[in-house]
């Protein structure tokens, strides 16, 4: 049944940030499935239409004004500066619970959402965070207009995260109360990984929590066809490629580099056949680690590349490298770009959701980040063709066309259950 669907997200296109891609994918493919999609967002994302959306409403946001104290971080993440690490958090981030969007965007988003509800009569609202305070828009529409509400969780609010940055116990207690209250108030919850979905059900009391993964728009690959710029990789060596920043997500190359050292000690001939490429800005400390004398013959820092060059390089190397923090729920947007590139993926961090997806699909391999010898063995298997990899079209499972169908099922369930209650 065609429906009118309100998608609420602080970040949407034309913002190039990974958070914008999820809403972009759903807007595009829900629109193609015959639904009328309305997007409510912030001016911090930029201007213009969103593909698939019949209407886009961009509200005021102090983050889009001269008061934006995180401008440097946004510019770095969007590739408009060469910064490799996040700027220090604002002191205000230790004051406002649960997040700064409560003060900068939500006061503008809620009135806009209520006006949209009166004008468009949407059948359902889907809110996605972080920032977690976006959920207040969904709660307002549920309570004041009776709309079915689906809360989407891209990163666990307090799940696997250290909230000790709130200095006062009363702030931490309020943060925990808000987490449970808003999650359990939604008619349904969607989350990007099963561990987050399970946490929403078991710890936070969500009535229905389902995994609807992040993904990739395979139609973008047509724009990225072609070879990468010359000289980026050595065709005589087995190339592993890591793309993006490490420090922003608190990832470190240390475990991988220890694995390279172990391989060099135990099998120097295989070590000479490996080249690990880092495409993206590195901090001084990260660069020093990557260029340490005992690993420099096996590593190369390429610096920042534009998106087209990066995506083309991903499709040209032998193996794509995913370095994780080790958090069990971790996948990240990068994994789905890698799967779309149709190259084997090697995950450093075998207890993560990313490793589970890769190994179960036989799309690559994984190794424990605390075991250099295991990493060395996995690297040797890659070089010598012993890693089990199967070309099974896994990228299609994470194409936003398929994921939009999963979200559509949640929308049908939310609207049907709410109608029954009424």
C-alpha positions as CSV (number, residue, x, y, z in Angstrom):
1,X,0.0,0.0,0.0
2,X,1.5,3.4,-0.9
3,X,2.0,5.5,2.2
4,X,3.1,9.0,3.1
5,X,6.3,8.5,5.1
6,X,8.1,11.2,7.1
7,X,11.9,10.6,7.5
8,X,13.6,12.8,10.1
9,X,17.4,13.0,10.2
10,X,19.8,15.9,11.0
11,X,22.1,14.8,8.2
12,X,20.9,14.0,4.6
13,X,22.4,14.8,1.1
14,X,24.1,16.8,-0.1
15,X,26.2,16.2,3.1
16,X,28.8,13.6,2.2
17,X,29.0,12.3,5.7
18,X,28.3,8.6,6.1
19,X,25.3,9.3,8.4
20,X,23.6,11.0,5.5
21,X,23.8,7.9,3.3
22,X,21.3,5.8,5.2
23,X,18.5,8.3,5.0
24,X,19.4,9.0,1.3
25,X,19.2,5.3,0.5
26,X,15.8,4.9,2.1
27,X,14.3,8.1,0.6
28,X,15.4,7.0,-2.9
29,X,14.2,3.5,-2.8
30,X,11.0,4.0,-0.7
31,X,10.1,6.7,-3.3
32,X,10.7,4.2,-6.1
33,X,8.4,1.7,-4.3
34,X,5.6,4.1,-4.7
35,X,5.5,5.9,-1.4
36,X,5.4,9.7,-0.9
37,X,8.5,10.4,1.1
38,X,9.0,13.7,3.0
39,X,12.3,14.4,4.6
40,X,12.7,16.7,7.6
41,X,16.3,17.8,8.1
42,X,18.7,20.5,9.2
43,X,20.3,23.2,7.1
44,X,23.6,21.9,8.3
45,X,23.3,19.3,5.6
46,X,23.2,21.9,2.8
47,X,20.4,22.7,0.3
48,X,18.6,21.2,-2.5
49,X,16.4,18.1,-3.2
50,X,16.9,14.6,-1.9
51,X,16.4,11.9,-4.6
52,X,13.2,10.0,-4.0
53,X,11.7,12.6,-1.7
54,X,8.6,14.5,-2.8
55,X,9.3,17.2,-0.3
56,X,12.3,18.3,1.7
57,X,12.0,20.6,4.7
58,X,15.3,22.0,6.0
59,X,15.0,23.8,9.3
60,X,17.2,26.2,11.1
61,X,20.1,24.8,13.1
62,X,22.6,26.7,15.2
63,X,25.2,24.2,13.8
64,X,24.6,25.9,10.4
65,X,25.4,29.3,11.8
66,X,28.4,31.2,12.8
67,X,27.9,29.7,16.2
68,X,29.0,26.3,14.9
69,X,31.7,25.3,17.4
70,X,32.2,22.0,15.5
71,X,32.9,23.5,12.1
72,X,36.4,22.1,11.9
73,X,35.3,18.6,12.6
74,X,32.5,18.8,10.0
75,X,34.9,20.2,7.4
76,X,37.4,17.4,8.1
77,X,34.8,14.6,7.9
78,X,33.4,16.1,4.7
79,X,36.9,16.2,3.1
80,X,37.1,20.0,3.0
81,X,40.2,20.0,5.2
82,X,43.1,17.7,5.7
83,X,42.5,17.2,9.4
84,X,43.0,13.6,10.5
85,X,41.7,13.8,14.0
86,X,38.5,15.2,15.6
87,X,38.6,18.6,17.2
88,X,38.4,18.6,21.0
89,X,34.8,18.4,22.2
90,X,33.2,21.7,23.1
91,X,32.7,22.2,26.9
92,X,28.9,22.4,26.1
93,X,29.0,18.8,25.1
94,X,29.6,18.0,28.7
95,X,26.6,20.0,29.8
96,X,23.6,19.3,27.5
97,X,21.9,15.9,28.0
98,X,21.7,13.9,25.9
99,X,23.4,15.9,23.1
100,X,23.9,19.3,21.7
101,X,21.2,18.9,19.0
102,X,18.7,19.2,21.9
103,X,19.6,22.9,21.9
104,X,20.7,23.5,18.3
105,X,18.2,21.7,16.1
106,X,15.4,19.9,18.0
107,X,13.7,23.3,19.0
108,X,13.3,24.0,15.3
109,X,12.6,20.5,14.2
110,X,9.6,19.7,16.4
111,X,7.5,22.7,15.3
112,X,8.4,22.0,11.7
113,X,7.4,18.3,12.1
114,X,4.0,19.2,13.6
115,X,3.3,21.6,10.7
116,X,4.2,18.8,8.2
117,X,1.9,16.4,10.1
118,X,-1.0,18.9,9.7
119,X,-0.2,19.6,6.0
120,X,0.8,16.2,4.7
121,X,-1.0,13.7,7.1
122,X,1.8,11.2,7.0
123,X,1.0,7.6,7.9
124,X,4.2,7.1,9.9
125,X,7.4,8.9,11.1
126,X,10.9,7.4,11.1
127,X,13.5,9.2,13.1
128,X,17.2,8.3,12.9
129,X,20.0,9.1,15.3
130,X,22.6,10.0,16.5
131,X,22.0,12.5,17.7
132,X,19.7,10.7,20.1
133,X,17.6,13.8,20.8
134,X,16.2,13.3,17.3
135,X,13.9,10.8,18.9
136,X,12.1,13.7,20.6
137,X,10.7,14.7,17.2
138,X,9.1,11.2,16.9
139,X,7.8,11.3,20.4
140,X,6.1,14.7,19.8
141,X,4.4,13.4,16.6
142,X,3.3,10.3,18.4
143,X,1.8,12.1,21.4
144,X,0.4,15.2,19.7
145,X,-0.7,13.8,16.3
146,X,-1.1,10.1,17.0
147,X,1.4,9.0,14.4
148,X,3.0,5.6,14.5
149,X,6.7,6.1,15.2
150,X,9.8,4.0,14.3
151,X,13.0,5.0,16.1
152,X,16.1,4.1,14.1
153,X,19.5,3.6,15.9
154,X,22.7,3.9,13.9
155,X,24.9,3.8,17.0
156,X,23.9,2.6,20.4
157,X,23.2,5.5,22.7
158,X,24.7,4.2,25.8
159,X,25.4,0.7,24.5
160,X,29.1,0.0,24.2
161,X,29.8,3.7,24.8
162,X,31.5,5.4,27.7
163,X,29.3,8.3,28.9
164,X,31.6,9.2,31.7
165,X,32.2,12.5,29.8
166,X,29.1,13.8,31.6
167,X,30.8,15.1,34.8
168,X,27.8,14.8,37.1
169,X,26.0,11.7,38.3
170,X,22.7,13.4,37.8
171,X,23.5,14.0,34.2
172,X,24.5,10.4,33.7
173,X,21.3,9.2,35.4
174,X,19.2,11.5,33.2
175,X,21.0,10.3,30.1
176,X,20.2,6.7,31.1
177,X,16.5,7.5,31.8
178,X,16.1,9.3,28.4
179,X,17.7,6.4,26.6
180,X,15.3,3.9,28.1
181,X,12.2,6.2,27.9
182,X,12.5,7.2,24.3
183,X,13.5,3.8,23.0
184,X,10.6,2.0,24.8
185,X,8.1,4.7,23.7
186,X,8.6,4.1,20.0
187,X,6.1,1.7,18.3
188,X,9.0,-0.1,16.7
189,X,12.8,0.2,16.7
190,X,15.1,-0.4,13.8
191,X,18.9,-0.7,14.4
192,X,21.9,-1.2,12.1
193,X,23.2,-4.3,13.9
194,X,21.7,-7.3,15.7
195,X,23.6,-6.6,19.0
196,X,22.1,-3.1,19.1
197,X,18.6,-4.5,18.3
198,X,19.0,-7.1,21.1
199,X,20.1,-4.4,23.6
200,X,17.0,-2.3,22.7
201,X,14.8,-5.3,23.4
202,X,16.4,-6.7,26.5
203,X,17.8,-3.7,28.3
204,X,15.7,-0.8,27.1
205,X,12.3,-2.4,26.8
206,X,11.6,-1.8,23.2
207,X,8.4,-3.4,22.1
208,X,9.7,-4.5,18.7
209,X,13.3,-4.0,17.7
210,X,14.5,-5.3,14.3
211,X,17.8,-5.1,12.5
212,X,17.8,-3.2,9.2
213,X,21.4,-2.9,8.3
214,X,23.4,-0.1,6.8
215,X,24.1,-0.6,3.1
216,X,25.3,0.9,-0.2
217,X,23.6,2.2,-3.3
218,X,24.9,-0.1,-6.0
219,X,23.7,2.4,-8.7
220,X,26.6,4.6,-7.6
221,X,29.1,2.1,-9.0
222,X,28.3,3.1,-12.5
223,X,29.7,6.6,-11.8
224,X,32.8,5.0,-10.3
225,X,33.8,2.7,-13.2
226,X,37.3,3.0,-14.4
227,X,40.9,2.6,-13.2
228,X,42.3,4.4,-10.2
229,X,45.0,7.1,-10.7
230,X,48.3,5.4,-11.7
231,X,51.1,4.7,-9.2
232,X,48.9,4.1,-6.1
233,X,49.6,0.4,-5.8
234,X,52.5,-1.9,-6.8
235,X,51.1,-4.6,-9.2
236,X,53.9,-7.0,-8.2
237,X,52.8,-7.1,-4.5
238,X,49.6,-8.2,-2.7
239,X,47.9,-4.9,-1.9
240,X,45.7,-4.3,1.2
241,X,43.8,-1.0,1.3
242,X,42.5,0.9,4.3
243,X,40.4,4.0,3.4
244,X,39.4,6.9,5.6
245,X,40.4,8.2,8.9
246,X,41.4,6.1,11.9
247,X,41.4,8.5,14.8
248,X,37.9,9.9,14.3
249,X,36.4,6.5,15.2
250,X,39.1,5.7,17.8
251,X,40.7,3.0,15.6
252,X,44.4,2.3,15.7
253,X,46.7,0.6,13.2
254,X,48.8,-0.9,16.1
255,X,47.3,-4.4,16.0
256,X,47.7,-4.7,12.2
257,X,51.3,-3.4,12.4
258,X,52.1,-5.9,15.1
259,X,50.8,-8.6,12.8
260,X,53.1,-7.4,10.0
261,X,56.0,-7.5,12.4
262,X,55.1,-11.1,13.3
263,X,54.9,-12.0,9.6
264,X,58.2,-10.4,8.9
265,X,59.9,-12.4,11.7
266,X,58.4,-15.7,10.8
267,X,58.1,-15.5,7.0
268,X,60.2,-12.6,5.6
269,X,59.6,-13.8,2.0
270,X,55.8,-13.5,2.3
271,X,56.2,-10.2,4.1
272,X,58.1,-8.8,1.1
273,X,55.1,-9.6,-1.1
274,X,52.7,-7.4,1.0
275,X,51.9,-3.7,0.6
276,X,49.4,-2.1,3.0
277,X,48.0,1.1,1.7
278,X,46.4,3.8,3.9
279,X,44.3,6.2,1.8
280,X,43.2,9.1,4.0
281,X,44.7,11.7,6.4
282,X,46.7,10.3,9.2
283,X,47.6,12.1,12.5
284,X,51.3,12.6,13.2
285,X,51.2,9.7,15.6
286,X,49.5,7.4,13.2
287,X,51.9,8.3,10.4
288,X,54.8,7.6,12.7
289,X,53.4,4.2,13.5
290,X,52.8,3.4,9.8
291,X,56.3,4.6,8.8
292,X,58.2,2.9,11.6
293,X,61.5,1.5,10.3
294,X,60.6,-2.1,10.9
295,X,57.3,-2.0,8.9
296,X,58.0,0.9,6.4
297,X,58.9,-1.6,3.7
298,X,55.4,-3.1,3.9
299,X,53.3,0.0,4.3
300,X,52.6,3.2,2.3
301,X,50.6,6.3,3.2
302,X,48.8,7.7,0.2
303,X,47.3,10.8,1.9
304,X,43.8,12.1,1.1
305,X,42.1,11.0,-2.1
306,X,38.8,12.2,-3.5
307,X,35.8,9.9,-3.4
308,X,36.0,8.7,-7.0
309,X,39.7,7.9,-6.8
310,X,39.1,6.1,-3.4
311,X,36.2,4.0,-4.7
312,X,38.1,3.1,-7.9
313,X,41.2,2.1,-5.9
314,X,38.9,-0.1,-3.7
315,X,37.9,-2.1,-6.7
316,X,41.5,-2.4,-8.0
317,X,43.4,-3.7,-4.9
318,X,43.7,-7.4,-3.9
319,X,42.2,-7.1,-0.4
320,X,40.2,-4.4,1.5
321,X,41.3,-3.8,5.1
322,X,38.8,-3.1,7.9
323,X,40.4,-2.1,11.2
324,X,37.9,-2.1,14.0
325,X,37.9,-0.9,17.6
326,X,36.8,-4.4,18.7
327,X,33.3,-3.4,19.8
328,X,31.0,-6.4,19.2
329,X,28.3,-4.3,17.4
330,X,30.8,-2.6,15.0
331,X,30.2,-2.6,11.3
332,X,30.6,1.0,10.0
333,X,29.6,2.4,6.6
334,X,33.0,1.5,5.2
335,X,32.2,-2.2,5.4
336,X,29.3,-1.8,2.9
337,X,31.4,0.2,0.5
338,X,33.9,-2.6,0.6
339,X,31.3,-5.3,-0.1
340,X,30.0,-3.2,-3.0
341,X,33.5,-3.1,-4.4
342,X,33.4,-6.9,-4.6
343,X,36.9,-7.5,-3.3
344,X,37.9,-9.8,-0.4
345,X,37.7,-8.1,3.0
346,X,40.1,-8.7,5.9
347,X,38.8,-7.6,9.3
348,X,41.1,-6.9,12.2
349,X,38.8,-7.7,15.1
350,X,37.1,-11.1,14.8
351,X,34.5,-10.7,17.5
352,X,32.7,-7.8,15.7
353,X,29.5,-7.8,13.7
354,X,31.6,-6.8,10.7
355,X,33.7,-10.0,11.1
356,X,30.5,-12.0,11.4
357,X,29.0,-10.6,8.2
358,X,32.2,-11.1,6.2
359,X,33.0,-14.6,7.4
360,X,29.5,-16.0,7.2
361,X,29.1,-14.7,3.7
362,X,32.6,-16.0,2.8
363,X,33.4,-12.5,1.6
364,X,36.8,-12.5,3.3
365,X,38.5,-13.3,6.6
366,X,39.0,-12.0,10.1
367,X,41.6,-12.2,12.9
368,X,41.7,-11.3,16.6
369,X,43.2,-7.9,17.1
370,X,45.0,-9.0,20.3
371,X,46.9,-11.9,18.5
372,X,49.7,-10.7,16.2
373,X,50.5,-14.3,15.2
374,X,47.0,-14.9,14.1
375,X,47.0,-11.7,12.0
376,X,50.3,-12.8,10.5
377,X,48.8,-16.2,9.5
378,X,45.7,-14.5,8.0
379,X,47.9,-12.2,6.0
380,X,50.0,-15.1,4.7
381,X,46.7,-16.9,3.7
382,X,45.7,-13.8,1.7
383,X,49.0,-13.6,-0.2
384,X,49.1,-17.3,-1.0
385,X,45.4,-17.6,-1.9
386,X,44.4,-19.8,1.0
387,X,41.7,-17.5,2.3
388,X,38.2,-18.8,1.7
389,X,36.3,-16.3,-0.5
390,X,33.2,-17.0,-2.5
391,X,31.7,-14.6,-5.0
392,X,28.1,-15.0,-3.9
393,X,26.5,-11.6,-4.6
394,X,26.6,-10.5,-1.0
395,X,26.5,-6.8,-2.1
396,X,22.9,-7.3,-3.3
397,X,21.8,-8.2,0.2
398,X,23.0,-4.8,1.4
399,X,21.8,-2.7,-1.6
400,X,19.5,0.0,-0.3
401,X,16.8,-1.3,-2.7
402,X,16.6,-4.5,-0.7
403,X,17.0,-2.7,2.6
404,X,14.1,-0.3,1.8
405,X,11.9,-3.4,1.4
406,X,12.9,-4.5,4.9
407,X,12.1,-1.0,6.3
408,X,8.8,-1.0,4.3
409,X,7.8,-4.2,6.2
410,X,8.5,-2.4,9.5
411,X,6.4,0.5,8.3
412,X,3.5,-1.8,7.4
413,X,3.8,-3.4,10.9
414,X,3.9,-0.1,12.7
415,X,0.9,1.4,10.9
416,X,-1.1,-1.9,11.1
417,X,-0.5,-2.3,14.9
418,X,-1.4,1.4,15.6
419,X,-4.6,1.1,13.5
420,X,-5.6,-2.0,15.5
421,X,-5.0,-0.1,18.8
422,X,-7.1,2.8,17.6
